[in-house]
Amino acid sequence: MRTPLSTYRLQIRPSFTLFDAAELVPYLADLGVDWVYLSPILTAEEGSDHGYDVTDPSSVDPARGGAEGLKALSDAAHAAGLGVLVDIVPNHMGIATPHRNKWWWSVLAEGRGSRYAEAFDIDWDAADGKLRLPVLGDGAHELDQLKLADGELHYYDNRYPIAEGTASEGDSAQDVHARQHYELVNWRRADSELNYRRFFGVNTLAGIRVEEPWVFDEAHAEVKRWFEEGLVDGLRIDHPDGLADPKGYLARLREITGGAYILVEKILEPGEKLPADWETEGTTGYDALADVDRLFVDPAGEEQLTALVPTEPYTDMIHGTKRVIADHLLNSEVQRLVRLLPADSGLEPATAADALAELLACFPVYRSYLPEGAGYLTDAVIAAKVHRPDLAAALDRLQGLLNPLADGETEVSLSRLGELAVRFQQTSGMVMAKGVEDTAFYRYSRLTSLNEVGADPAHFSVAPFDMHTRLIRRQLEQPAAMTALTTHDTKRSEDTRARISVLAEIPVEWSEAFTRLDALAPMNDGSMANLLWQTFVGAWPLSRERAHAYAEKASREASSSTTWTAPNAEFEERMHAAIDAAFDNPDVNAVITALVERIRTAGYSNSLSAKLLQLTMPGVPDVYQGTEFWDRSLVDPDNRREVDFARRSQAAASFADAGAPAVDEDAAAKLLVTTRALQLKRGRPELFTGYVPVAVEGSAAEHLFGFDRGGAVTLVTRLPLGLERDGGWQDTAVVLAPGTYRDVITGATHESRGRLAAADVFGTYPVALLVREDGK
């Protein structure tokens, strides 16, 4: 198996095609990148910038460059010695435009008689044999808007097929609609009455059943060709938790790829491990991101930041948000579970729905993979009984139905588990994602740099000792898993978070600034105000348009003062007025800009330190497009904006003629750190085969974190404001074997007689990457 030493994620889209990516290969090779990592490239909805709404899995999207573009990119990458990693989407397909998806169109036209009816996860019996499509508006007579045109039913711009023999001359559009295999219903009915599995709460993404062999084969024929023709070297698997059988899926994928490198976008809760029997090299790195961020958070700031905007404990909050999701947005999934209960379950439907929703709210991880993780179901039952003792009997009955396996069973089939147990596993991850990532992360605003996918915001910081133990385990258990700092899914990019984390070092100053901002521009929602002002300080300067777009998304996701489905005009007007004040009110602007200046340099330090740590720690580091420069983007689509690669290339070319660039807003220093680390790892991989912590001595030892990867020594600064307050490095030193060491970032050499003074090592940058020069 060919394994990458590093990757660089590119967002392939109509405005940046595979041909554009091919032209970028020389820059990436010079940067030190080992593999090019592509967002989904199969044919997707027209105009899709992300590609996760695949409409035709049998072809590379022509709008993204098509098969010729993939060949051009592959040839360019391989000629430069780079591999190619591609993101694929096995869980769902895009159905927003039915005629663009021949699988979905066939199901609409032929119903259960379509060969593709088995491909989609549809409960036909739930709606009198019809497929419910939640597309109608809120008008009282929306079906009156249906038209017959060109042998189809049209609802405004939406087109639907007409089943053979169901339309006669003189029939009204409404009469014809009544005879179809589908039923157009009001969009609000989706959350409680939908009878096809969605991706989370997205009506336009329909779940597919790749556990069926022929569905897998057809959905992966093009992917298989990539490997047969040597075009692609590895895969990133989107959302495996949505699959009925992730283990079986990965085993089949390994077969058709000839044993290729495979990563899974799996979110692990703190302490959770990836199933050991999965055919994968590991996760895409959300867990690594969480650890790295917390190393640069001062634990001394926790109490003050917690007290600033009082809120319920995080564990209570996520129980509540998950329960709301189960009762509303994903209630259609809960109702489907109820319909799957055996007739002799002894449970009334209402009681069963209540108990199932409570179990989903109490489930401690995204999902189990029975028999793996059966203990999580037991934990959820216990927690549910504490929350709802009145449901104890129902919960006991459900536990046996949701895990029908006997103790000791290890090899089980889907048929042995039964549909109820399988579907509950698929559903728990959906509830977790929507209740935590997309709701609680926008409500719990103590320190927003901690609110990232794969992290628990209640875990405030990681001490150096704990970080070392986690990195040693990573080296032992998943050395080929990905590490990440920014992704297309992060709520805030790495440099935005790095600056926000500085607030933990000055909690009193932040409290004073926030109180002033809240008085000058009140929103009357303390948690949301805290979240927005922290975010703007982290991303400043940002455009007014970006600020308003982020605020609208964040506040509606939080669903506290406003929501997507029922926007609170009064609150939103007040919130947007506060944001405008950041640009127009001199007093508000002064508070923000003064605070940004106060923490700017420390933010740079955190950014460079986190970057070097991620690039050199155990694992395969990914650089998200553009983040070799400062990147202060926010949640999607903000983090998928176009990247100025020409400017980055020009900056990289200047390194040969200049010394170490200053650490300033120009961003060349971050590019230098990124380039030198990637180049060293690709050029001398033998220096990155182990992990030993570097001992630190002296009065400022807590501010220095370092490790030896087997010849490459990484040293970074943490808690820079505290370091400055305490008088700098003073007598602090790292313990290194006697010899001459060169910092590959700056080119400076250091002579160790058993110790290296931190003040010398960090004379130019807050980071250093050392290699022995005397051949030892």
TAPE-V195450 format. One record per pair of residues at least 12 apart in sequence whose C-alpha atoms are under 6 Angstrom apart, sorted by the first residue. I is the first residue (numbers start at 1). J is the second residue. Records with the same first field share a line. If there is no record, write none. Layout:
I = J + J
This chain:
1 = 260
5 = 34 + 620
6 = 33 + 34 + 620 + 621 + 622
7 = 33 + 34 + 35 + 36 + 37 + 622
8 = 36 + 37 + 622 + 623 + 624
9 = 37 + 38 + 624 + 625
10 = 38 + 625
11 = 39
12 = 39
13 = 49 + 64
14 = 63 + 64
17 = 64 + 65
18 = 65 + 69 + 70
19 = 69
22 = 73 + 76
31 = 675
32 = 675 + 678 + 679
34 = 82
35 = 82 + 83 + 84
36 = 84
37 = 84 + 85 + 86
38 = 86
39 = 87
40 = 87 + 88
41 = 60 + 61
42 = 57 + 59 + 60 + 61
43 = 55 + 56 + 59 + 60 + 61
53 = 93 + 94
54 = 93 + 94
55 = 93 + 94 + 101
57 = 219
58 = 222
74 = 231
83 = 233
84 = 232 + 233
85 = 233 + 234 + 235
86 = 235 + 236
87 = 235 + 236 + 237
88 = 237
89 = 238
91 = 207 + 208 + 242
92 = 205 + 206 + 207 + 208
93 = 205 + 206
94 = 204 + 205
95 = 204 + 205
96 = 204
103 = 116
109 = 161 + 162 + 163
111 = 181
119 = 208 + 209 + 215
120 = 208 + 209
121 = 196 + 197 + 207 + 208
122 = 195 + 196
123 = 195
130 = 181 + 182
131 = 182
132 = 182 + 183
133 = 183 + 184 + 185
134 = 185 + 186 + 187 + 190
135 = 186 + 187
136 = 185 + 186 + 187
137 = 186
146 = 173
147 = 173
148 = 173
191 = 329 + 330 + 331 + 332
192 = 331 + 332
193 = 332
194 = 332
200 = 430
224 = 256
227 = 257
234 = 260 + 261 + 262
235 = 262
236 = 262 + 263 + 264
237 = 264 + 265
238 = 265
239 = 265
242 = 426
247 = 278
250 = 279
251 = 279
262 = 280 + 281
263 = 280 + 281 + 282 + 283
264 = 283
265 = 283 + 284
266 = 283
267 = 454
268 = 454
269 = 365
281 = 480 + 481
282 = 481
283 = 481
284 = 482
285 = 482 + 483 + 484
286 = 454
287 = 454
288 = 483
289 = 484 + 485
290 = 455
294 = 461 + 462
295 = 462
296 = 718
297 = 461 + 501
298 = 504 + 505
299 = 461
301 = 504 + 505 + 507
304 = 507
305 = 446
306 = 446
319 = 361
321 = 435
322 = 361 + 431 + 435
323 = 361
325 = 435
326 = 357
340 = 420
358 = 384
359 = 380 + 384
360 = 428
362 = 380
363 = 380
366 = 428 + 429 + 432
367 = 425 + 428 + 429
402 = 421
438 = 557
439 = 557 + 558
442 = 554 + 558
443 = 558
445 = 527 + 531
449 = 497 + 500 + 501
475 = 618
479 = 618 + 619
480 = 619 + 620
481 = 619 + 620
482 = 619 + 620 + 621
483 = 619 + 620 + 621
484 = 622
486 = 624
487 = 624
491 = 634 + 635
492 = 634 + 635
493 = 632 + 633
495 = 607 + 631 + 632
496 = 538 + 539 + 632
498 = 603 + 606 + 607
499 = 538 + 603
500 = 538
521 = 578
523 = 574 + 575
539 = 632
602 = 720
605 = 766
609 = 716 + 767
626 = 643
628 = 671
629 = 667 + 670 + 671
630 = 667
660 = 746
673 = 745
676 = 745
687 = 710 + 711 + 712
688 = 709 + 710
689 = 709 + 710
690 = 709 + 710
691 = 708 + 709
692 = 707 + 708
693 = 707
694 = 706 + 707
695 = 734 + 735
696 = 733 + 734 + 735
697 = 732 + 733
698 = 731 + 732
699 = 732
700 = 729 + 732
703 = 717 + 718 + 719
704 = 716 + 717
712 = 770 + 771
713 = 769 + 770
714 = 769
715 = 767 + 768
716 = 767
717 = 766
729 = 759
732 = 758
733 = 755 + 756 + 757 + 758
734 = 755 + 756
735 = 754 + 755
736 = 754 + 755
737 = 754
738 = 752 + 753 + 754
739 = 751 + 752
740 = 772 + 773
741 = 770 + 771 + 772 + 773
742 = 770 + 771
743 = 768 + 769 + 770
744 = 769
